[in-house]
Amino acid sequence: MKDTHALPGQKRSLLAPGSASRWASRWSVTKHCVPSGHPQVIRQLENNIEKTTVKIATSQNMHLLYVDLLHHLKKELAGYPTELDKLQTLVGDYCSELSDMTIMSQDAMMITDEVKMNMRQGEATFIEERRARENRLNQQKKLIDKIHTKETNEKYRRGRRDLDFPSNLMGTETVKGHRWPVSGSEEHRGEPGAADGGL
């Protein structure tokens, strides 16, 4: 980029060589046409020429800046299709990954629901089996208690019978070994002398 802030003595150098020669020839013609007794007019013309020269230099610099900017924009624009293709490829990859992640998320949700259902079913089965086991244990306990009670009662009856049997036996033996008192006639009847005397 060219410097547009040149010093007043350098402003003429901003013009193209052809432009400077043309303005010099015009100035020489105009200078010869102006009467020598009017220096103010000459200075005014010089100022106008200098201002015009600055404007021309500024316009040329702006044109060069525009050309450089246009070239830069064309260069940037030439690279946009490649960048757009890259971005489109990235978008396609992201969409594919998003689709895969969506499918994985749905599969994970289905697996989670299935696991929850299996856990509920397993819990219900476990509770049912535990209740059935508790019922069997209670029934076995009742049966064992019943058998134990029956055995206890049987032992108790046997003990009572064993206690009653010796007392009955002792009573029978006492009855057999006891001598009942007899009358006097029975005693005389049993004596030998009495029998003889009777004869």
C-alpha positions in Angstrom: 0.0 0.0 0.0 1.3 3.4 -0.9 1.6 6.3 1.6 -1.1 8.9 1.0 0.3 11.2 3.7 3.3 12.6 1.8 4.9 16.0 2.4 3.9 19.0 0.2 7.2 18.8 -1.6 6.7 15.1 -2.3 3.1 15.3 -3.6 4.2 15.8 -7.2 6.2 12.5 -7.0 2.9 10.6 -6.5 1.8 11.4 -10.0 2.5 9.1 -12.8 5.3 10.3 -15.2 2.9 11.0 -18.0 0.5 12.9 -15.7 3.3 15.1 -14.4 4.5 16.0 -17.9 1.0 16.8 -19.0 0.4 19.0 -16.0 3.7 20.7 -16.5 2.9 21.5 -20.1 -0.5 22.8 -19.2 1.0 24.9 -16.5 3.6 26.4 -18.8 0.9 27.3 -21.3 -1.4 28.7 -18.6 1.6 30.7 -17.2 2.4 32.3 -20.5 -1.3 33.2 -21.0 -1.6 34.9 -17.6 -0.4 38.6 -17.6 2.7 39.2 -15.5 1.0 41.9 -13.4 -1.3 39.4 -11.7 0.8 37.4 -9.2 -2.3 36.5 -7.1 -3.9 34.7 -10.0 -0.7 32.8 -10.6 -0.5 31.6 -7.0 -4.2 30.7 -7.1 -3.6 28.6 -10.2 -0.5 26.9 -8.6 -2.6 26.1 -5.5 -5.4 24.6 -7.7 -2.9 22.5 -9.6 -1.3 21.3 -6.4 -4.6 20.3 -5.0 -5.6 18.6 -8.2 -2.3 16.7 -8.2 -2.9 15.5 -4.6 -6.4 14.3 -5.5 -5.0 12.4 -8.5 -2.4 10.8 -6.3 -4.9 9.9 -3.7 -7.2 8.4 -6.4 -4.4 6.4 -7.8 -3.5 5.1 -4.3 -7.2 4.2 -3.7 -7.3 2.4 -7.0 -4.2 0.4 -6.1 -5.7 -0.4 -2.7 -8.9 -1.5 -4.4 -6.9 -3.7 -6.8 -5.0 -5.3 -3.9 -8.2 -5.8 -2.0 -9.9 -7.3 -5.0 -7.0 -9.7 -5.5 -7.1 -10.7 -1.9 -10.8 -11.3 -2.0 -10.6 -13.3 -5.1 -7.8 -15.4 -3.5 -10.0 -15.9 -0.4 -13.0 -16.7 -2.5 -11.0 -19.3 -4.4 -10.3 -21.2 -1.1 -13.9 -21.1 0.1 -15.1 -24.1 -2.0 -12.4 -26.3 -0.4 -13.3 -25.0 3.0 -16.9 -25.6 2.4 -16.2 -29.1 1.2 -14.3 -29.7 4.4 -17.1 -28.3 6.5 -19.6 -30.4 4.7 -17.5 -33.5 5.3 -17.3 -32.6 9.0 -21.0 -32.0 9.1 -21.6 -35.4 7.5 -19.3 -37.1 10.0 -21.0 -35.4 12.9 -24.4 -36.4 11.6 -23.3 -40.0 11.3 -21.8 -39.9 14.8 -25.0 -38.4 16.1 -27.1 -41.1 14.4 -24.8 -43.8 15.9 -25.0 -42.2 19.4 -28.8 -41.9 19.0 -29.0 -45.6 18.2 -26.7 -46.5 21.1 -28.8 -44.3 23.4 -32.0 -46.1 22.3 -30.3 -49.5 22.7 -29.1 -48.5 26.2 -32.6 -47.3 27.2 -34.1 -50.6 25.9 -31.5 -52.6 27.8 -32.0 -50.5 30.9 -35.8 -51.1 30.7 -35.3 -54.8 30.1 -32.9 -55.0 33.1 -35.3 -53.2 35.3 -38.1 -55.5 34.2 -35.9 -58.6 34.9 -35.0 -57.2 38.3 -38.6 -56.6 39.2 -39.5 -60.1 38.0 -36.5 -61.5 39.8 -37.5 -59.7 43.0 -41.1 -60.9 42.7 -39.9 -64.5 42.1 -37.5 -64.2 45.1 -40.2 -62.9 47.4 -42.6 -65.6 46.2 -39.9 -68.3 46.7 -39.1 -66.9 50.1 -42.7 -67.0 51.2 -43.1 -70.5 49.9 -39.9 -71.5 51.8 -41.2 -69.8 54.9 -44.5 -71.6 54.5 -42.7 -75.0 54.1 -40.6 -74.2 57.2 -43.7 -73.3 59.2 -45.4 -76.4 58.1 -42.4 -78.5 58.9 -42.1 -76.8 62.3 -45.7 -77.4 63.0 -45.3 -81.1 62.0 -42.2 -81.4 64.2 -44.0 -79.7 67.1 -47.0 -82.0 66.6 -44.7 -85.1 66.5 -42.8 -83.8 69.5 -46.0 -83.2 71.4 -47.3 -86.6 70.4 -44.1 -88.2 71.6 -44.2 -86.2 74.8 -47.8 -87.3 75.5 -46.9 -90.9 74.6 -44.0 -90.8 77.0 -46.2 -89.3 79.7 -48.8 -92.0 79.2 -46.1 -94.7 79.3 -44.7 -93.2 82.5 -48.2 -93.2 84.1 -48.8 -96.7 83.0 -45.5 -97.9 84.3 -46.2 -96.2 87.6 -49.7 -97.7 87.7 -48.5 -101.3 86.8 -46.2 -101.8 89.9 -48.9 -100.6 92.3 -51.4 -103.0 90.8 -48.9 -105.8 90.9 -48.2 -105.1 94.6 -51.9 -105.0 95.4 -52.4 -108.4 93.8 -49.5 -110.0 95.6 -50.7 -108.6 98.9 -54.1 -110.1 98.3 -52.6 -113.5 97.6 -50.3 -113.6 100.6 -52.8 -112.2 103.2 -54.3 -114.8 105.6 -57.9 -114.0 106.4 -59.2 -114.8 110.0 -61.2 -118.0 110.3 -63.9 -119.0 112.7 -63.6 -121.5 115.7 -65.4 -124.3 113.9 -63.1 -124.1 111.0 -60.1 -124.3 113.3 -61.5 -127.4 115.1 -62.4 -128.9 111.8 -59.0 -128.7 110.7 -57.4 -130.2 113.9 -56.7 -134.0 113.8 -57.8 -134.7 117.4 -61.1 -133.2 116.8 -61.7 -135.5 113.9 -60.8 -138.6 115.9 -62.9 -137.6 118.9 -65.8 -137.4 116.6 -65.4 -140.8 115.5 
